[in-house]
Amino acid sequence: MRTGAGRFDPAWWWALPVLAAVALVRLCLGFEFPIPWNDETAFVSQAFEFAHSGSFYVYGLNAERPLMWMPPGLMLVQAAVFRVFGYSFELARGVSCLLYLGAFALALAIVAGQFAGRRRFWAAALTALAFTSPYALAISNLARMEALYTLLFLGSLLALLRGRPWLGLSAVLLGGLVHFNAVYFLVPYALWLGASLAARRWPRMRRSDAIALAFTALCLAGYGAFVVAHLDGFIEDMRFQFGFKLAFQSMDGPWGWLMVGALLGWALLTMIRARGFPPAAILILHGAAFAMLALNGHNMWYRFGLVFGFWLCALGALASLPPAGGRLGKGVLAGALALSLVAEAGYAWTPTAEFAPLWPRKALFQRDFLAPAELDKVRAFIAGLPPGSTVSFGYSGVEPFFLEDFARTGSAWTLTAHSATQVFPAREPDYRVLCDSSLFPAYLYAFDWDGYPRQGLDSGCRIVPLRGPRSG
């Protein structure tokens, strides 16, 4: 990160605001930005169970079988960390923080490898703009898959830029074991394959590439065996997933298709102009893949994909600009860079209706999502439960605070619903714990269908017996 003269490259000062923002969120807003989310309950509980028993079966998610709605890549990573360091919800979110910092390090490596001088400075600035977006910072402090697969997909991009397509393909396929969003990142490899065949030049495979592909194939085979062993459950949960996705317009409608078509067309024109597969096209194609992830995912946490998508498109435009004094297409490329920058900044810093209640603000530094005394009260309640007792929290996202407490007493948290993918027939737990906070967005209250709705008040946690006491 030093210039040829041994001086520190000023471009790397742009890393400081990113590091400061990530540290601020993790250390000062650990459960305030974002607040605990029910998805975290599903993923962290499976990781916790795998770390303790080697199984993904969690009674609370489905009393009959393991929940199969997501590949297990993230849960395996979290479980490995829990085995080494013990369990806490803080640690589960801390894993995402470290993965996010790893993704940022790869982004800086991409900038360092593709740009020099003044362009490197501006490329680093564009990178800092993307990685300090609240949408991006949210995935650094949420125990979901986004930070891990972003790390893998940026690693794939870096490998492709360095002429290691087989290694990059391995990273994308491994990403498929983390989330099915990996399918969008196969698009650059399809075009790479087409360009290679057109040029009649097949990239050679190094020994390390072969090892990476063999390892990936082994992991995919392991997941395939797991799916076959629970095939009925997998089909049922995939029906739920695709049913949810198909309830929305593909690519978020005509405007989304127009956006994706324009980005892919831009990449193809770049390839035609270069008569090959230049770095600018690779960057733009990965930008299009991130955009597709966001547009077709219909999930509030995927908004970061549009931020990263236009960040990579801006880098692609910057890489395409001819040297000072060049004339061919310079105005068009400068316009593309400007549009990408405007889109990146707009998507990065404009709060959506869903995200507005979660938006980071000064008031979050002055309060807790739930007071520590309230968490201690629930822990003391769980400690006194006889084995076999069941407790519902309304699938509100607070369950990961207490996973170890339930394991210690032999009691269990549970959904009130039949499973995470099927509401009825409903379950009848022994207790209902209603934890409320003014930080819960009001739109979540509609999901509190079991008779204990949140009110958006800082009333702490209320413990409600639903049956007579069990004998110990």
C-alpha positions as CSV (number, residue, x, y, z in Angstrom):
1,M,0.0,0.0,0.0
2,R,3.0,2.3,-0.6
3,T,3.9,4.1,-3.7
4,G,7.0,3.3,-5.7
5,A,8.9,6.0,-3.8
6,G,8.1,4.3,-0.5
7,R,5.5,6.9,0.5
8,F,2.1,5.9,1.8
9,D,-0.5,6.0,-1.0
10,P,-3.1,8.6,0.1
11,A,-5.8,6.4,-1.5
12,W,-5.7,4.1,1.5
13,W,-6.8,6.8,3.9
14,W,-10.3,6.0,2.6
15,A,-10.1,2.8,4.6
16,L,-10.3,4.7,7.8
17,P,-14.0,5.8,7.6
18,V,-15.0,2.3,6.8
19,L,-13.1,0.8,9.7
20,A,-14.4,3.5,12.0
21,A,-18.0,2.9,10.9
22,V,-17.8,-0.9,11.3
23,A,-16.3,-0.5,14.8
24,L,-18.9,2.0,15.8
25,V,-21.7,-0.2,14.8
26,R,-20.3,-3.4,16.3
27,L,-19.1,-1.9,19.6
28,C,-21.7,0.9,20.3
29,L,-24.9,-0.3,18.4
30,G,-24.5,-4.1,18.8
31,F,-28.2,-4.8,19.0
32,E,-29.6,-1.4,18.1
33,F,-28.5,-1.3,14.5
34,P,-30.0,-3.4,13.3
35,I,-32.3,-4.7,16.0
36,P,-32.5,-8.5,16.4
37,W,-34.4,-10.1,13.5
38,N,-36.3,-13.4,13.3
39,D,-34.1,-14.7,10.5
40,E,-31.2,-14.6,12.9
41,T,-33.1,-16.9,15.2
42,A,-33.4,-19.5,12.4
43,F,-29.8,-19.4,11.3
44,V,-28.1,-19.0,14.7
45,S,-30.2,-21.7,16.4
46,Q,-29.2,-24.2,13.7
47,A,-25.5,-23.3,14.1
48,F,-25.8,-23.6,17.9
49,E,-27.4,-27.0,17.6
50,F,-24.9,-28.2,15.1
51,A,-22.0,-27.1,17.4
52,H,-23.6,-29.0,20.3
53,S,-25.0,-32.1,18.7
54,G,-23.8,-32.3,15.1
55,S,-27.3,-32.0,13.8
56,F,-29.3,-29.1,12.2
57,Y,-32.5,-30.3,13.8
58,V,-34.0,-27.5,16.0
59,Y,-37.2,-28.3,17.8
60,G,-38.2,-24.7,17.9
61,L,-38.1,-24.3,14.1
62,N,-39.7,-27.6,13.1
63,A,-40.6,-30.4,15.6
64,E,-40.4,-33.1,13.0
65,R,-37.3,-32.5,10.9
66,P,-34.4,-30.1,10.2
67,L,-35.4,-26.9,8.5
68,M,-34.1,-27.0,4.9
69,W,-34.9,-23.6,3.5
70,M,-31.3,-22.5,3.3
71,P,-27.9,-24.1,2.5
72,P,-25.9,-24.7,5.6
73,G,-22.7,-22.8,4.8
74,L,-23.2,-19.9,7.2
75,M,-24.4,-22.2,10.0
76,L,-21.3,-24.4,9.6
77,V,-19.0,-21.4,9.9
78,Q,-20.9,-20.1,13.0
79,A,-20.9,-23.6,14.5
80,A,-17.1,-23.8,14.1
81,V,-16.7,-20.5,15.9
82,F,-19.1,-21.5,18.7
83,R,-17.1,-24.8,19.2
84,V,-13.9,-22.9,19.7
85,F,-15.0,-19.8,21.6
86,G,-18.3,-20.7,23.1
87,Y,-21.7,-19.3,22.3
88,S,-23.2,-15.8,22.5
89,F,-25.4,-13.7,20.3
90,E,-22.7,-11.1,20.4
91,L,-20.3,-13.6,18.9
92,A,-22.8,-14.6,16.2
93,R,-23.0,-11.1,15.0
94,G,-19.3,-10.6,15.5
95,V,-18.7,-13.4,12.9
96,S,-20.5,-11.3,10.3
97,C,-18.4,-8.3,11.3
98,L,-15.2,-10.1,10.6
99,L,-16.5,-11.5,7.3
100,Y,-17.5,-8.0,6.3
101,L,-14.1,-6.7,7.0
102,G,-12.7,-9.6,5.0
103,A,-14.9,-8.5,2.1
104,F,-13.7,-4.9,2.4
105,A,-10.0,-6.2,2.4
106,L,-10.8,-8.0,-0.9
107,A,-12.4,-4.8,-2.3
108,L,-9.2,-2.9,-1.5
109,A,-7.2,-5.6,-3.2
110,I,-9.4,-5.2,-6.3
111,V,-8.8,-1.4,-6.3
112,A,-5.0,-1.9,-5.8
113,G,-4.7,-4.3,-8.6
114,Q,-6.8,-2.4,-11.2
115,F,-5.9,1.3,-10.6
116,A,-2.9,3.5,-10.0
117,G,-2.3,7.1,-9.2
118,R,-5.3,9.5,-9.1
119,R,-7.7,6.8,-10.4
120,R,-6.8,4.6,-7.4
121,F,-7.6,7.4,-5.1
122,W,-11.1,7.9,-6.6
123,A,-11.6,4.1,-6.8
124,A,-10.9,3.9,-3.1
125,A,-13.3,6.7,-2.5
126,L,-16.1,4.9,-4.4
127,T,-15.3,1.8,-2.3
128,A,-15.5,3.7,1.0
129,L,-18.9,5.2,-0.2
130,A,-20.3,1.7,-0.7
131,F,-18.9,0.1,2.5
132,T,-20.1,2.9,4.7
133,S,-23.7,2.8,3.4
134,P,-26.2,1.9,6.2
135,Y,-27.5,-0.9,4.0
136,A,-24.0,-2.4,3.8
137,L,-23.1,-1.7,7.4
138,A,-26.3,-3.6,8.4
139,I,-25.0,-6.8,6.9
140,S,-21.8,-6.4,9.0
141,N,-23.9,-6.6,12.2
142,L,-26.5,-9.2,11.3
143,A,-26.2,-12.9,11.8
144,R,-27.3,-13.6,8.2
145,M,-25.6,-14.9,5.1
146,E,-24.9,-11.6,3.3
147,A,-21.4,-10.9,4.7
148,L,-20.2,-14.4,4.0
149,Y,-21.4,-14.7,0.4
150,T,-20.2,-11.1,-0.3
151,L,-16.8,-12.2,0.8
152,L,-16.9,-15.2,-1.5
153,F,-18.2,-13.3,-4.5
154,L,-15.7,-10.5,-4.2
155,G,-13.0,-13.2,-3.8
156,S,-14.3,-14.7,-7.0
157,L,-14.1,-11.3,-8.7
158,L,-10.6,-10.8,-7.5
159,A,-9.5,-14.2,-8.8
160,L,-11.1,-13.6,-12.2
161,L,-9.3,-10.2,-12.5
162,R,-6.0,-11.9,-11.7
163,G,-6.5,-14.5,-14.4
164,R,-7.6,-17.3,-12.1
165,P,-11.0,-18.1,-13.4
166,W,-11.1,-21.7,-12.1
167,L,-10.3,-20.4,-8.6
168,G,-13.0,-17.8,-9.0
169,L,-15.5,-20.4,-10.1
170,S,-14.8,-22.4,-7.0
171,A,-15.6,-19.4,-4.9
172,V,-18.9,-18.9,-6.6
173,L,-19.9,-22.6,-6.3
174,L,-19.0,-22.5,-2.6
175,G,-21.2,-19.4,-2.3
176,G,-24.0,-21.6,-3.5
177,L,-23.6,-23.6,-0.2
178,V,-24.2,-20.3,1.6
179,H,-27.1,-18.9,-0.4
180,F,-28.8,-19.6,-3.7
181,N,-28.0,-16.1,-4.8
182,A,-24.8,-17.5,-6.1
183,V,-26.6,-18.3,-9.3
184,Y,-26.4,-14.6,-10.4
185,F,-22.6,-14.7,-10.2
186,L,-22.4,-17.6,-12.7
187,V,-23.3,-15.0,-15.4
188,P,-19.7,-13.6,-15.6
189,Y,-18.4,-17.2,-15.9
190,A,-20.8,-18.0,-18.7
191,L,-19.5,-15.0,-20.6
192,W,-16.0,-15.8,-19.8
193,L,-16.5,-19.3,-21.1
194,G,-18.1,-17.9,-24.3
195,A,-15.2,-15.5,-24.7
196,S,-12.6,-18.3,-24.2
197,L,-14.3,-20.5,-26.7
198,A,-14.6,-17.7,-29.3
199,A,-10.9,-17.0,-28.9
200,R,-10.1,-20.8,-29.0
201,R,-8.0,-20.3,-25.8
202,W,-8.8,-22.5,-22.8
203,P,-7.3,-21.1,-19.6
204,R,-4.9,-23.5,-18.0
205,M,-5.7,-25.0,-14.7
206,R,-3.0,-24.9,-12.0
207,R,-2.7,-27.5,-9.3
208,S,-4.2,-25.1,-6.7
209,D,-7.2,-24.5,-9.0
210,A,-7.7,-28.3,-9.3
211,I,-7.5,-28.6,-5.5
212,A,-10.0,-25.8,-5.0
213,L,-12.4,-27.3,-7.5
214,A,-12.0,-30.8,-5.9
215,F,-12.7,-29.4,-2.5
216,T,-15.8,-27.5,-3.8
217,A,-17.1,-30.6,-5.5
218,L,-16.7,-32.6,-2.2
219,C,-18.6,-29.9,-0.3
220,L,-21.4,-29.8,-3.0
221,A,-21.6,-33.6,-2.8
222,G,-21.9,-33.5,0.9
223,Y,-24.8,-31.0,0.7
224,G,-26.4,-33.1,-2.0
225,A,-26.3,-36.1,0.3
226,F,-27.8,-34.1,3.1
227,V,-30.6,-33.0,0.8
228,V,-31.3,-36.5,-0.4
229,A,-31.5,-37.7,3.2
230,H,-34.2,-35.1,3.9
231,L,-35.7,-34.8,0.4
232,D,-39.3,-34.4,1.4
233,G,-38.5,-31.6,3.8
234,F,-36.2,-29.9,1.2
235,I,-39.0,-30.0,-1.4
236,E,-41.5,-28.6,1.1
237,D,-39.3,-25.8,2.2
238,M,-38.3,-24.9,-1.3
239,R,-42.0,-24.7,-2.2
240,F,-42.3,-22.2,0.6
241,Q,-39.3,-20.2,-0.6
242,F,-40.3,-20.1,-4.3
243,G,-43.9,-19.4,-3.3
244,F,-42.7,-16.3,-1.5
245,K,-40.5,-15.1,-4.4
246,L,-43.1,-15.7,-7.1
247,A,-45.5,-13.5,-5.2
248,F,-43.5,-10.6,-6.5
249,Q,-42.6,-9.3,-9.9
250,S,-39.5,-10.9,-11.4
251,M,-36.6,-8.4,-11.2
252,D,-38.9,-6.1,-9.4
253,G,-40.8,-5.4,-12.7
254,P,-40.0,-3.7,-16.0
255,W,-37.7,-1.0,-14.5
256,G,-35.6,-3.7,-12.9
257,W,-35.4,-5.7,-16.2
258,L,-34.4,-2.5,-18.0
259,M,-31.6,-1.8,-15.4
260,V,-30.2,-5.4,-15.7
261,G,-30.4,-5.4,-19.5
262,A,-28.6,-2.0,-19.6
263,L,-25.8,-3.3,-17.4
264,L,-25.4,-6.5,-19.2
265,G,-25.5,-4.7,-22.6
266,W,-22.8,-2.3,-21.3
267,A,-20.6,-5.2,-20.3
268,L,-21.1,-6.9,-23.7
269,L,-20.2,-3.7,-25.6
270,T,-17.1,-3.4,-23.4
271,M,-16.1,-6.9,-24.4
272,I,-16.8,-6.3,-28.1
273,R,-14.8,-3.1,-28.1
274,A,-11.9,-4.9,-26.3
275,R,-12.3,-8.0,-28.4
276,G,-11.9,-10.0,-25.2
277,F,-12.8,-10.1,-21.6
278,P,-11.3,-7.0,-20.1
279,P,-11.2,-6.0,-16.4
280,A,-13.9,-3.3,-17.0
281,A,-16.3,-5.9,-18.3
282,I,-15.6,-8.2,-15.4
283,L,-16.3,-5.4,-12.9
284,I,-19.5,-4.4,-14.7
285,L,-20.8,-8.0,-14.9
286,H,-20.3,-8.5,-11.2
287,G,-22.0,-5.2,-10.6
288,A,-25.0,-6.5,-12.6
289,A,-24.9,-9.8,-10.6
290,F,-25.2,-7.8,-7.3
291,A,-28.0,-5.7,-8.8
292,M,-29.9,-8.9,-9.9
293,L,-29.5,-10.3,-6.4
294,A,-31.2,-7.2,-4.9
295,L,-33.9,-6.8,-7.5
296,N,-35.0,-10.4,-7.6
297,G,-34.5,-11.2,-3.9
298,H,-37.4,-9.1,-2.6
299,N,-35.7,-8.8,0.8
300,M,-34.9,-5.6,2.7
301,W,-31.5,-6.8,3.6
302,Y,-30.5,-7.2,-0.1
303,R,-30.6,-3.5,-0.7
304,F,-26.8,-3.5,-0.2
305,G,-26.7,-5.4,-3.6
306,L,-27.7,-2.3,-5.5
307,V,-25.1,-0.3,-3.6
308,F,-22.3,-2.7,-4.4
309,G,-23.6,-3.3,-7.9
310,F,-23.3,0.4,-8.9
311,W,-20.0,0.6,-7.0
312,L,-18.6,-2.1,-9.2
313,C,-20.1,-0.5,-12.3
314,A,-18.5,2.8,-11.3
315,L,-15.1,1.0,-11.0
316,G,-15.8,-0.5,-14.4
317,A,-16.4,2.9,-16.0
318,L,-13.3,4.3,-14.3
319,A,-11.2,1.4,-15.6
320,S,-12.6,2.0,-19.1
321,L,-11.7,5.7,-19.3
322,P,-8.9,6.3,-21.7
323,P,-5.7,8.1,-20.5
324,A,-5.8,11.9,-20.4
325,G,-6.0,13.3,-23.9
326,G,-7.7,10.2,-25.3
327,R,-10.8,10.9,-27.3
328,L,-12.5,7.6,-28.3
329,G,-15.8,7.4,-26.3
330,K,-14.4,9.4,-23.4
331,G,-17.5,11.5,-23.0
332,V,-19.7,8.5,-23.0
333,L,-17.6,6.7,-20.5
334,A,-17.4,9.8,-18.3
335,G,-21.2,9.9,-18.4
336,A,-21.5,6.3,-17.5
337,L,-19.1,6.9,-14.5
338,A,-21.2,9.9,-13.4
339,L,-24.5,7.9,-13.7
340,S,-23.0,5.0,-11.7
341,L,-21.7,7.3,-9.0
342,V,-25.2,9.0,-8.7
343,A,-26.9,5.6,-8.5
344,E,-24.4,4.3,-6.0
345,A,-24.8,7.3,-3.7
346,G,-28.6,7.3,-4.2
347,Y,-29.0,3.7,-3.3
348,A,-26.5,3.9,-0.5
349,W,-28.0,6.8,1.4
350,T,-31.7,7.0,0.7
351,P,-33.8,5.2,3.3
352,T,-36.6,2.9,2.1
353,A,-39.9,2.7,3.8
354,E,-38.9,-0.6,5.4
355,F,-35.5,0.5,6.4
356,A,-36.4,4.0,7.7
357,P,-37.3,2.9,11.2
358,L,-34.0,1.1,11.5
359,W,-31.9,3.9,10.1
360,P,-28.8,4.7,12.3
361,R,-29.3,7.9,14.3
362,K,-28.0,9.7,17.4
363,A,-30.8,8.4,19.6
364,L,-29.6,4.8,19.2
365,F,-26.4,5.6,21.1
366,Q,-28.4,6.6,24.2
367,R,-30.4,3.4,24.8
368,D,-30.5,-0.4,24.7
369,F,-32.8,-2.5,22.5
370,L,-33.6,-4.4,25.7
371,A,-32.3,-3.4,29.1
372,P,-29.7,-5.9,30.5
373,A,-32.0,-6.4,33.5
374,E,-34.8,-7.6,31.3
375,L,-32.5,-10.2,29.7
376,D,-31.3,-11.3,33.1
377,K,-35.0,-11.7,34.2
378,V,-35.7,-14.0,31.4
379,R,-32.6,-16.0,32.0
380,A,-33.5,-16.4,35.6
381,F,-37.0,-17.6,34.5
382,I,-35.5,-20.2,32.1
383,A,-33.1,-21.4,34.8
384,G,-36.0,-22.4,36.9
385,L,-37.9,-24.3,34.2
386,P,-38.2,-28.1,34.5
387,P,-36.9,-30.2,31.6
388,G,-39.3,-30.4,28.7
389,S,-40.9,-27.0,29.2
390,T,-41.6,-25.0,26.1
391,V,-41.5,-21.2,25.7
392,S,-42.5,-19.0,22.7
393,F,-41.1,-15.6,22.1
394,G,-43.3,-15.0,19.1
395,Y,-40.4,-15.6,16.7
396,S,-39.4,-12.0,17.4
397,G,-35.6,-12.4,17.0
398,V,-34.8,-12.3,20.7
399,E,-34.5,-16.1,20.9
400,P,-30.7,-16.2,20.3
401,F,-30.1,-14.3,23.6
402,F,-31.2,-17.4,25.4
403,L,-30.2,-20.5,23.4
404,E,-27.5,-21.6,25.9
405,D,-29.9,-21.1,28.8
406,F,-32.4,-23.5,27.3
407,A,-29.8,-26.1,26.5
408,R,-28.6,-25.9,30.1
409,T,-32.0,-26.6,31.6
410,G,-33.3,-29.1,29.0
411,S,-36.3,-26.8,28.2
412,A,-36.9,-25.5,24.7
413,W,-37.9,-22.3,22.9
414,T,-40.5,-22.9,20.2
415,L,-42.5,-21.1,17.6
416,T,-46.2,-20.8,18.2
417,A,-46.5,-21.8,14.5
418,H,-46.1,-25.4,13.4
419,S,-42.8,-24.6,11.8
420,A,-40.9,-21.7,10.2
421,T,-42.4,-22.5,6.8
422,Q,-45.9,-23.6,8.0
423,V,-48.2,-21.7,10.3
424,F,-50.9,-24.4,11.1
425,P,-51.5,-26.6,13.0
426,A,-50.2,-24.2,15.7
427,R,-48.3,-25.3,18.7
428,E,-49.3,-24.8,22.3
429,P,-46.2,-23.8,24.4
430,D,-46.2,-23.7,28.2
431,Y,-45.2,-20.1,28.4
432,R,-45.2,-17.0,26.2
433,V,-42.6,-14.4,26.7
434,L,-43.4,-11.0,25.2
435,C,-40.3,-8.8,24.8
436,D,-41.2,-5.3,23.5
437,S,-39.1,-2.3,22.5
438,S,-39.8,1.0,20.9
439,L,-37.1,0.1,18.3
440,F,-39.4,-2.6,16.8
441,P,-40.8,-1.2,13.5
442,A,-44.5,-1.0,13.6
443,Y,-44.9,-3.1,10.4
444,L,-43.7,-6.1,12.4
445,Y,-46.7,-6.1,14.7
446,A,-48.8,-7.7,11.9
447,F,-46.9,-10.9,12.4
448,D,-47.9,-11.2,16.1
449,W,-50.9,-13.3,15.4
450,D,-50.9,-15.5,18.5
451,G,-52.7,-13.0,20.8
452,Y,-49.6,-11.2,22.3
453,P,-48.9,-8.3,19.9
454,R,-46.0,-5.9,20.5
455,Q,-47.0,-2.3,21.2
456,G,-43.7,-0.6,20.4
457,L,-43.2,0.3,24.1
458,D,-40.0,0.0,26.2
459,S,-41.9,-2.3,28.6
460,G,-39.2,-5.0,28.7
461,C,-40.2,-8.7,28.8
462,R,-43.4,-10.1,30.3
463,I,-43.7,-13.8,31.1
464,V,-47.1,-15.3,30.6
465,P,-47.9,-18.9,31.8
466,L,-50.2,-20.6,29.3
467,R,-50.6,-23.9,31.1
468,G,-50.3,-25.3,34.6
469,P,-46.8,-25.8,36.0
470,R,-44.9,-29.0,34.9
471,S,-43.5,-31.3,37.5
472,G,-39.7,-31.4,37.6
